[in-house]
Amino acid sequence: MAKKPKLNELHDSYRAVFNTKDGERVLEHLSKVCFLDVTSFTPGDPHSTSFKEGQRSIVLQILKFIERDPKEILRLVAGETYE
């Protein structure tokens, strides 16, 4: 059985991944497609709302782990488009 990483080691791993140029690009994309900058509410469809909020929650957890402010990421993605 693999050794479970300590919480600070896990934080370090997240930072190592997301503090690279590629990691920044992925984080910016996740922030856009996982409803960080728009509402996750879907009128009349609580299941869709719950699903979208779950996606949003993951991005917020990543930002918390790497100690980044969601507003900072939103400023980075403003006007950015992905093909």
N, C-alpha and C positions, 0 to 999 in steps of 0.2 A: 504494500500500500504506500502511495506517495506521501511524503511529508507535507503537511498542511502549512502554507506560508504564514508567517506572522503578519498581522495587520499592517505594520509599517513597511514590511517587505512588499506586500501587495500594493500599497500606495506607491512605493518606489517603482514597481513594475508598470503601473498605470502611467506614471509620469514619464517613464522611459519610452513608452509606446506613443503617448499623445503629445509629447513635447518635441517631436520631430516634425519636419516639414510635411511628410506623408501623414503623420498622425493628426496634425492640425487640419489638413485637407479633409480627412475622414471625419473628424469631429465637427467641422463646419457643415459637411454634408449631412451627418446624422442630426445635427441641430435643425437643419431645414426640413428634412423629411420626417422627423419625429415630433413635430408640432411644438418646438421650443418657442417659436416666434408667433404662432397663431393659436387660436383656441382649439382644443381637442374635442369640444362639445359638438355632437351631432344631434340636432333636434329630432326627437321622436325615436331615436335609436340608442338606448342605453348600452347595448352591447358594443356598438362601434365606438361610442364615447369611452367606455372602459378599456377597449383595446388600444385606442390612440393614447389614452392617458398612461397606459402601461409602457408604451414606446417612449413617451416623453419622460417618464420616471427613470428609465435606463440612462438617458442622456444626462439628466440632472444628477444621477448617482455618479456617473463618470466625472462630471465637472466637480462634484464635491470631492471625489478621491484625488483629483489633481489640483485641487484648491484654486479653481478658476471661477470667476463670476459669470453666470449666464449672460449678463448684459454685455460683458466684454466679447463673448463669442458672437452675440447678435450683431454687435457693431462690425465685426469682421465679415460676417456673411451678408450684410446689407448690400444689395445690388449684385451679388454674386450669382451666377447661373451655372448650372451643371448640364452637360450634354448626356 
